[in-house]
């Protein structure tokens, strides 16, 4: 075999490996979208389109903003997502009300090509809000059409996971007193966990959440008065 033939064979093998790797990636991505659709009820078609467009870009097949499913061009994220916008409070996770240990990028930074070169240069770019580690992990790099849909995803996940436990009746003092000490401690601990889950589930129904959301929307209007896409993204559902 000549050197040229050897090089051609190596090139062919590399191309085959690349195609196989891309095919495996595509299958994994489709499966991830199926899981997402099964996990979150409020997923508009355009949200999936953004993610599919991002997948196409990563695979070298498309650009951000393409939506082959509906033949409707979505505006590129870089055209309307601000580089810097902070909202919420370090007293409460924006999504569930618990203590926030992290910040959630409300538009996944992995989908923003223009942000890649800015990482490690004095802070992480993009709009974000204080969030607990659990909510941040659940939302991960999923994109949602609006901030409110992002909130819905967390609430749905909490209800699905803890709703049955929260709906169980509380033990009365008389019932607790009738238990031996070891079992009583176990029941009390379960009751405390139930209260914790209930507090997280009901957070978005409270005045504090409403006030925080309204303040975030007002700040978006003031800071980005001409950015209609971002204002729509930040608008609470009760103001529509």
N, C-alpha and C positions, 0 to 999 in steps of 0.2 A: 504494500500500500504506500503510495507516494505521500509526501508531506501535505500536498494540497487536498488529497482525498481524506487524509486523517483530520485535517482542519474542518473540512466540509461535514464529516461525520460527527465531530464534536459539536459543531454549530447546530446540526440537526437534532442531536440529543438534547442540547440545551433548550432549543425551541420546544421540543416535545415536553420536557420537564416544566417549562414555563406555562405551556397550555394546560398541562395536567394540574399544576398548582392553581392557576386561575380558575379552572373548572371546579376544583375542590372549594376554593374561596367562594365562588358563586353559589354553590350548593349550600354551603354553611350560612351564607348571607340570607338566602331565601328561607332557610329553616329559622334563622333568628327573627325574621320578619313575621313568620307564622307564630312563633312564641310570643312576640310582642303583641300581635293581634289578639291572641288568646288571653294575654295578661291584662291589656288595657282596652277598655271598651270605647273610649273617646279618641279614636285615631282617624282624623280626616284623611281623605285621599291625597291631599297635597303634602301632608306630613310624610307619608310613605313615599311620595314622589321625590321629595327632597332627599330622603335616605337612599332611594334607588338611584337617583342622579349622582349622589356622592359615591355610591358603589361603582357606577359606571365610570366616573372620573378616575377612581383609584385603579380600575381595571384598564384604563386607557381607552374607553369606549364612548365616553360622553363628557359633557361639561356640566358644572353645577348650573341649574336653571332649566334643565331639560326634563320634560314630563311626557314620555312617550305614550303613557296610558291614555291621557286625555288630549294630547296634542296641544296642550296649553303651556306656554312658556312661563315658568315661575321666575320671579326676580332673583338674581343671584344673592345669596345671603350677604356677601360683602357689600352689596349696594345699599343695604338698609340696617344691618345690625351694627350698632355703635361699638367703637373700640373700647370705650370706657363708660360704664353706667353702673352705679351701686345703689341698692335700695334694700329695705327691710331693716331688721334690728338684730343686734347681737344678744338680745334677751330671749328671742324665740326663733326656732326654725320657721321659715316662711310657710312651709307646707304642713307641718303637724304641731307646731307650737312648743316643741321641746327645746332643750338647750342646744344651740348650734355649735358644732365643733369644726365646721368646714364652710366653704362657700360653693354654691352650685352655679355652674355656668348655664344660664337659662337657654342659651343656644350652644350646643356642644362645640367646644373649641376644636375638636377633631375634624369638624366639617368646614372649618374656616381656613382655607388655604393661606390667606394673607396674614394669619396670625402665627403661622409656624415659625417664621424667622424672628418673631418678637418674644418667644418664650425664653425665659432666663435673662431678660433685659430689664429688670426692675419691676417685676410683678406679672401676673398672668392676665392677659388682655381679655376683653369681652364683658358683656353685661352679666352681673352675678349678684347673688343674694345669700346671706347666711342660712345654712341648712344643717340639720343633724347628719351624722355619717350614714345613718340608715336610709334616709330619704335620698341623699346624694347618690348612694350606691344603687338604689332602685331605679332612679332616673337615668343614671349612667350617661351614655352618649346618645340617648333617644331624642329625636327632635319632635316637637309638638307645634301645631299651628299657632297656638296662643299660650300665654302664661297661665291662663285659667285652665286650659286643657292639661297643662303640666300638673297643676294642683289636683285636678280631677283624678289623674293617674295615680297619685299617691293615695288619695282617699279611697279609691276603688281597691287598691292593693291592701290597705289596712282593713277595710270592711271584709274583703274576701278572706284574709288571713285570720282576723281576730273577731269578726262579727258574731260568730256563734258563741264564743266564750263571753263576750260582752253582754249578750242577750240573756245569759243564764241568771236566775234570781240570786240575790245576795243571801248569805246566811244571816239569820237573826241572832242577837246576843244569846237568846235562850238555847238555840241550836248549837252555837259555839261552846257554850258552857257545858253542854252535855258530852262533849268530846274529850278524850284523854289529851294530855298536854302535847304530845308529839303530833297527833293528827290535827289538833287545833292550830298549832304553828304552821302546819302545811296548808291548811285552809285559809288562814290569815294571809299567808304569802300569796296564795292564788288570788285572793280578793284584792290585794295591793296591785298585782299585775293587771287584773281586770280594770281597776281604776285608771291605771297608766294607759292601757289600750284605749279605753273609752275617752279619755282626755285627748288623745291624739286623733281619734276618729271624729270627735265633735269640734275640734279646733276651727275648722273652716266654716262652722255655723255661727261662730261667736263674733262679738263686736270688735275684738282686737284684730282678728284676721281681716275683717271688712275695712277697718281703719288703715291697716298696714297696706292693703292692696290699693285703696283709694289714694293714699299718699304716694305709692310707687307710680301709679298712673299719672297723677298730677305732676310729679317730678319729670316723667318722660315727656309730657306736653311742654313743660317749661324749658327743658334742656334740648329737646329736638322738635321744635314747633313745625318744621317743614317735613319731617320724616313720617309720612302717613303710614307706611308699612309697620314701622316700629310702634307707633301709637295704637294701631289695630292689634298688634301682638300683645301689648301691655294692658289693653282695655278690659276691665272686669265685665263679666257677663251681665251683671245687674244694671250696667250703664248703657247697654246696647238698646 
